[in-house]
């Protein structure tokens, strides 16, 4: 039976999609049932010991004041190599909490380490879990997997799914609203971004610029552009229709990128120089105008893929870089 208070806490269609059931959404009565791509998970009672795997899932309980017993160590953008991204370290300090057990996922999920934390629930709504991963984790505790496809969960749905599993759907909704308001306030200071098109290039090799690989609108980095007042160019929109997360095009088809105002990619000035000197890619309007944003293996580069805690931490800096590029795109 669907919850009576659905309209107050979560959009009715979304609750129906995840199959949330119980006596009252507002009271977060258990058991709670969540449907996802791997099947159905039933959480019998409010979890006290929360473990998370894969990227950023731990940020939801932390944002809601719940410290996980174990979580994935940061493996990208961790400047001081302590396994924690700065916004996570700050939140743990604010909560007066010790560092949880960190799972080394360099070679995949460490099932033994997860089991050692004796969790009541395992959050993995933003992840690339395989069915085998899910089945193994499910022998340890109930697992909340992604709703549709690997690595496709938006920051909003990450909050919704993970907070629902904690019996904190109302608090999750409040967190989404707070974050949306913060984004809107920051974006309002950059009207130059409105209507500009942005393309997120996955990788460019300065020694071989014959192929341009890019993320589609199905990727969370590109989806975040919409939050920031940007739109996707036709080439990206067309590639997205196939349901894939990335596309590619030969540099010889550079004219297909004529409607790209801003290029965002991972790289250094060396890459910018190489692209600008390339006889084909230099013909892109965004390149010829210097409207290129380069991100590194640092917190800012990490946070271009938005997560519940990282958005606040880097929002203004990211917008500043995009704004500078947008001004060149005029």
Backbone torsions as a table, in degrees:
resi	resn	phi	psi	omega
1	UNK	NA	128.6	-179.5
2	UNK	-69.2	151.2	-174.2
3	UNK	-70.3	143.4	-178.0
4	UNK	-68.0	-30.5	-172.8
5	UNK	-99.0	22.1	-176.8
6	UNK	-53.8	-44.8	-174.5
7	UNK	-61.7	-29.1	-178.0
8	UNK	-76.8	-39.7	-169.6
9	UNK	-95.4	-44.9	-176.8
10	UNK	-144.1	153.2	176.2
11	UNK	-56.4	133.7	-175.0
12	UNK	-56.8	-42.0	-178.2
13	UNK	-63.9	-37.8	-179.0
14	UNK	-68.4	-42.3	178.4
15	UNK	-61.8	-39.6	177.8
16	UNK	-63.3	-37.5	-177.7
17	UNK	-64.0	-39.2	-179.2
18	UNK	-89.3	-5.1	175.5
19	UNK	72.1	31.1	-178.7
20	UNK	-68.3	125.3	179.4
21	UNK	-132.3	160.7	179.5
22	UNK	154.3	-175.5	-174.6
23	UNK	-78.5	-38.8	-177.5
24	UNK	-157.1	122.2	179.4
25	UNK	-62.8	-40.1	-176.8
26	UNK	-64.5	-36.2	179.8
27	UNK	-88.3	-4.9	179.5
28	UNK	51.0	48.9	-178.4
29	UNK	-68.2	144.5	176.3
30	UNK	-108.2	154.4	7.1
31	UNK	-75.4	153.4	175.5
32	UNK	-114.6	135.7	179.3
33	UNK	-114.3	129.0	179.5
34	UNK	-124.3	124.2	175.6
35	UNK	-92.2	140.9	179.7
36	UNK	-150.9	-174.6	-173.0
37	UNK	-64.3	-24.0	-177.8
38	UNK	-93.5	-6.6	-178.4
39	UNK	139.5	-135.0	-177.8
40	UNK	-131.1	134.4	178.0
41	UNK	-116.0	130.6	177.3
42	UNK	-110.9	124.0	177.2
43	UNK	-107.3	108.5	-169.1
44	UNK	-69.7	-37.6	-178.4
45	UNK	-146.2	165.2	-176.7
46	UNK	-58.9	122.9	-178.2
47	UNK	-68.5	137.5	175.4
48	UNK	-104.2	-32.6	179.2
49	UNK	-111.7	111.5	-173.5
50	UNK	-111.5	124.2	174.1
51	UNK	-113.9	150.1	177.6
52	UNK	-133.3	148.7	175.8
53	UNK	-127.2	165.0	178.4
54	UNK	66.9	-170.3	-167.7
55	UNK	-75.6	122.1	163.3
56	UNK	71.9	-4.0	-179.1
57	UNK	-59.5	-29.1	179.3
58	UNK	-66.3	-18.9	-177.6
59	UNK	-69.0	-24.9	179.5
60	UNK	-69.4	-56.2	177.4
61	UNK	-59.6	-38.7	179.1
62	UNK	-61.5	-43.3	178.8
63	UNK	-62.1	-26.5	-179.4
64	UNK	-97.5	9.5	175.6
65	UNK	86.4	13.4	-180.0
66	UNK	-109.2	123.2	-178.6
67	UNK	-93.4	120.2	179.2
68	UNK	-64.5	153.5	174.7
69	UNK	-81.4	-19.8	177.9
70	UNK	-161.7	148.9	-178.6
71	UNK	-158.6	164.8	-178.6
72	UNK	-70.0	137.2	174.7
73	UNK	-73.1	145.1	177.1
74	UNK	-66.8	131.7	179.7
75	UNK	-121.5	13.1	177.9
76	UNK	-153.3	131.5	177.3
77	UNK	79.7	9.7	-178.9
78	UNK	-88.4	91.4	-172.6
79	UNK	-60.7	-37.8	-175.6
80	UNK	-102.9	7.8	174.7
81	UNK	56.2	35.3	177.0
82	UNK	-99.2	4.2	178.9
83	UNK	84.8	0.1	-178.0
84	UNK	-123.6	132.5	170.9
85	UNK	-75.5	153.3	-169.9
86	UNK	-58.2	-36.9	-179.4
87	UNK	-70.1	-27.2	176.2
88	UNK	-74.3	-43.1	178.0
89	UNK	-60.7	-41.7	179.3
90	UNK	-63.4	-40.3	-179.0
91	UNK	-68.1	-41.1	177.3
92	UNK	-60.9	-41.3	178.7
93	UNK	-64.5	-41.7	-179.8
94	UNK	-63.9	-32.3	179.6
95	UNK	-85.4	-4.4	-178.3
96	UNK	65.9	33.9	-173.8
97	UNK	-107.9	149.3	173.1
98	UNK	-77.1	161.0	176.8
99	UNK	-64.7	126.2	177.3
100	UNK	-67.1	170.6	172.2
101	UNK	-61.9	132.1	-179.1
102	UNK	-103.8	127.1	179.7
103	UNK	-89.0	126.1	176.1
104	UNK	-82.5	110.1	-177.0
105	UNK	-107.5	24.5	179.1
106	UNK	-60.1	-32.3	178.9
107	UNK	-114.6	25.9	-177.8
108	UNK	105.5	178.9	-177.0
109	UNK	-65.8	133.0	177.3
110	UNK	-90.0	89.6	-174.1
111	UNK	-62.4	-37.5	-180.0
112	UNK	-64.6	-40.7	179.6
113	UNK	-66.2	-40.3	177.8
114	UNK	-62.4	-45.8	-179.3
115	UNK	-62.0	-33.5	-177.8
116	UNK	-65.6	-22.0	179.7
117	UNK	-82.3	-7.6	178.6
118	UNK	50.2	57.6	-176.4
119	UNK	-76.5	156.0	172.9
120	UNK	-91.6	-21.0	178.2
121	UNK	-154.1	150.7	177.1
122	UNK	-123.0	119.2	-178.4
123	UNK	-93.8	127.4	-179.0
124	UNK	-150.4	37.8	-175.2
125	UNK	-68.0	-28.4	171.8
126	UNK	-110.1	103.1	-174.1
127	UNK	-167.7	177.6	175.1
128	UNK	-119.1	32.7	-177.1
129	UNK	-51.2	135.2	169.0
130	UNK	-88.3	168.3	177.8
131	UNK	-61.6	-37.3	178.6
132	UNK	-64.6	-41.4	176.8
133	UNK	-59.7	-47.2	-178.2
134	UNK	-61.5	-45.2	-178.3
135	UNK	-62.5	-40.5	179.9
136	UNK	-67.8	-45.7	179.2
137	UNK	-62.9	-34.9	-178.2
138	UNK	-65.8	-19.0	175.2
139	UNK	-76.4	-15.2	179.3
140	UNK	-92.7	-47.5	-178.0
141	UNK	-165.9	165.4	175.0
142	UNK	-57.7	138.1	-174.8
143	UNK	-118.8	133.2	174.2
144	UNK	-102.3	107.3	-177.7
145	UNK	-96.1	-179.6	178.9
146	UNK	-68.4	155.0	-173.2
147	UNK	-79.9	-35.3	-175.2
148	UNK	-125.4	-57.6	-174.5
149	UNK	-144.9	157.7	179.3
150	UNK	-56.6	138.1	174.2
151	UNK	56.6	25.5	-178.0
152	UNK	-108.8	-4.7	-175.1
153	UNK	-71.5	124.6	178.0
154	UNK	-69.8	164.0	179.0
155	UNK	-62.5	-32.4	177.9
156	UNK	-66.3	-46.3	-178.3
157	UNK	-72.4	-27.8	173.3
158	UNK	-60.6	-44.1	178.6
159	UNK	-65.4	-45.8	-177.4
160	UNK	-60.6	-49.7	-177.5
161	UNK	-65.0	-49.3	-175.9
162	UNK	-69.4	-38.3	178.9
163	UNK	-69.2	-35.7	177.1
164	UNK	-61.4	-42.5	-179.9
165	UNK	-63.3	-26.8	179.6
166	UNK	-86.7	-3.5	-174.8
167	UNK	75.6	25.6	-175.6
168	UNK	-127.2	40.9	-177.9
169	UNK	-59.9	-39.5	-179.7
170	UNK	-63.5	-43.6	178.7
171	UNK	-66.6	-34.5	176.8
172	UNK	-63.7	-43.2	177.3
173	UNK	-61.4	-40.0	179.4
174	UNK	-65.4	-36.8	178.1
175	UNK	-65.3	-41.3	177.4
176	UNK	-61.8	-47.4	-179.0
177	UNK	-61.4	-41.3	179.8
178	UNK	-63.7	-43.5	-178.9
179	UNK	-68.0	-41.3	177.6
180	UNK	-61.3	-40.3	179.3
181	UNK	-66.1	-39.1	178.8
182	UNK	-64.8	-42.4	178.3
183	UNK	-62.8	-46.7	-178.0
184	UNK	-60.3	-41.3	180.0
185	UNK	-64.6	-41.8	-179.4
186	UNK	-70.4	-42.0	-179.0
187	UNK	-65.3	-33.9	-179.4
188	UNK	-60.4	-21.2	179.4
189	UNK	-82.5	-3.1	-177.5
190	UNK	-130.2	66.0	-179.3
191	UNK	-62.0	-19.3	-179.9
192	UNK	-65.9	-15.1	179.8
193	UNK	-82.2	-23.9	-173.4
194	UNK	-58.2	124.3	176.3
195	UNK	83.2	-8.7	178.5
196	UNK	-73.7	148.2	177.9
197	UNK	-100.9	139.5	-179.0
198	UNK	-128.7	142.2	180.0
199	UNK	-124.3	128.9	-179.9
200	UNK	-101.6	105.3	179.9
201	UNK	-81.9	129.1	-174.4
202	UNK	-70.1	-45.7	-176.7
203	UNK	-164.3	137.1	173.4
204	UNK	-128.5	129.2	178.2
205	UNK	-94.9	113.6	-178.2
206	UNK	-54.4	-23.8	-178.6
207	UNK	-90.0	-9.5	179.0
208	UNK	-149.9	96.6	-176.6
209	UNK	-106.0	30.6	-177.2
210	UNK	-79.7	-20.8	-179.0
211	UNK	-127.1	137.5	175.1
212	UNK	-110.4	115.3	177.0
213	UNK	-102.3	139.1	-176.4
214	UNK	-145.4	156.1	175.4
215	UNK	-80.7	147.1	176.6
216	UNK	-96.4	179.5	179.9
217	UNK	-68.1	-9.4	176.9
218	UNK	-79.5	-10.2	178.6
219	UNK	-91.2	144.6	-175.2
220	UNK	-66.8	-26.8	177.9
221	UNK	-64.9	-44.1	-179.9
222	UNK	-72.2	-38.6	177.8
223	UNK	-58.6	-32.6	-179.9
224	UNK	-66.7	-27.1	177.1
225	UNK	-54.7	-39.8	-178.8
226	UNK	-62.1	-39.5	176.5
227	UNK	-60.0	-29.7	-174.8
228	UNK	-94.5	10.5	176.0
229	UNK	86.6	9.0	-179.2
230	UNK	-100.0	162.1	177.2
231	UNK	-123.9	168.7	179.2
232	UNK	-99.6	141.8	177.8
233	UNK	-70.6	165.3	-175.6
234	UNK	-58.2	-40.2	-178.3
235	UNK	-60.1	-38.8	179.8
236	UNK	-73.7	-42.3	179.3
237	UNK	-61.0	-43.0	-179.8
238	UNK	-63.4	-44.2	179.9
239	UNK	-65.4	-27.6	-177.6
240	UNK	-70.9	-24.4	-175.0
241	UNK	-63.2	-22.1	-179.8
242	UNK	-79.9	-3.5	178.5
243	UNK	81.2	8.3	-179.4
244	UNK	-89.4	166.8	-176.7
245	UNK	-100.4	-9.9	178.1
246	UNK	-148.1	156.0	177.6
247	UNK	-134.9	174.4	178.8
248	UNK	-150.4	155.4	178.5
249	UNK	-149.8	145.3	177.0
250	UNK	-68.0	143.6	177.7
251	UNK	-60.5	-21.5	178.0
252	UNK	-68.1	-17.3	177.7
253	UNK	-101.4	34.4	-175.5
254	UNK	-59.5	-24.5	-179.6
255	UNK	-66.0	-17.0	177.6
256	UNK	-71.3	-9.7	179.4
257	UNK	-106.4	18.6	-178.2
258	UNK	-64.1	-23.9	-178.0
259	UNK	-95.6	13.6	177.6
260	UNK	-88.4	118.9	179.0
261	UNK	-86.6	-37.6	-175.3
262	UNK	-133.1	134.1	173.7
263	UNK	-109.1	127.3	174.9
264	UNK	-115.1	134.0	179.9
265	UNK	-156.1	170.6	174.1
266	UNK	-93.9	129.3	-179.8
267	UNK	163.0	-170.6	-176.6
268	UNK	-125.7	-177.1	177.6
269	UNK	-60.8	-30.5	177.1
270	UNK	-57.9	-40.8	178.5
271	UNK	-67.1	-43.9	179.6
272	UNK	-59.3	-43.5	180.0
273	UNK	-63.0	-41.4	-178.9
274	UNK	-66.3	-42.6	179.9
275	UNK	-66.0	-42.3	-178.3
276	UNK	-66.0	-26.4	-179.9
277	UNK	-91.9	-10.7	-178.1
278	UNK	-70.7	130.6	-175.6
279	UNK	-63.2	-23.0	179.6
280	UNK	-95.8	-56.8	-175.3
281	UNK	-65.9	-25.2	179.2
282	UNK	-66.7	-13.6	178.8
283	UNK	-81.0	-12.4	175.3
284	UNK	-62.6	130.0	179.1
285	UNK	-53.5	-40.8	-179.0
286	UNK	-63.5	-37.4	-179.5
287	UNK	-73.5	-46.4	-177.7
288	UNK	-62.4	-27.8	179.1
289	UNK	-91.1	-5.9	-179.5
290	UNK	76.6	23.0	-178.9
291	UNK	-87.4	63.2	-177.3
292	UNK	-121.5	129.5	175.4
293	UNK	-107.6	118.7	177.6
294	UNK	-105.5	135.2	-179.4
295	UNK	-116.4	146.7	-179.1
296	UNK	-109.7	-176.0	176.4
297	UNK	-83.7	62.8	-176.8
298	UNK	-137.3	177.2	-178.5
299	UNK	-54.7	-40.3	-179.6
300	UNK	-64.6	-43.5	178.2
301	UNK	-63.3	-36.8	178.4
302	UNK	-65.9	-43.1	-173.7
303	UNK	-77.5	-4.2	172.7
304	UNK	-63.5	-20.9	170.7
305	UNK	-96.6	98.4	-165.2
306	UNK	-67.5	138.7	176.3
307	UNK	-134.3	163.9	-172.0
308	UNK	-53.3	-38.3	-178.6
309	UNK	-96.7	-26.7	-175.5
310	UNK	-72.7	-28.1	-176.7
311	UNK	-56.4	-50.5	-179.7
312	UNK	-62.9	-36.0	-173.7
313	UNK	-68.0	-39.6	-173.0
314	UNK	-117.6	0.1	-172.9
315	UNK	-51.6	-51.6	-176.4
316	UNK	-65.4	-39.0	179.7
317	UNK	-67.0	-41.8	179.9
318	UNK	-65.8	-43.3	178.4
319	UNK	-63.0	-35.6	179.3
320	UNK	-63.5	-41.4	178.6
321	UNK	-66.6	-44.2	178.9
322	UNK	-64.5	-38.8	-179.8
323	UNK	-63.2	-42.9	179.1
324	UNK	-60.9	-41.7	179.1
325	UNK	-68.7	-39.3	-179.1
326	UNK	-61.8	-36.6	179.9
327	UNK	-66.3	-31.4	177.6
328	UNK	-75.9	-21.2	-177.1
329	UNK	-80.5	-6.3	-178.5
330	UNK	-65.1	NA	NA
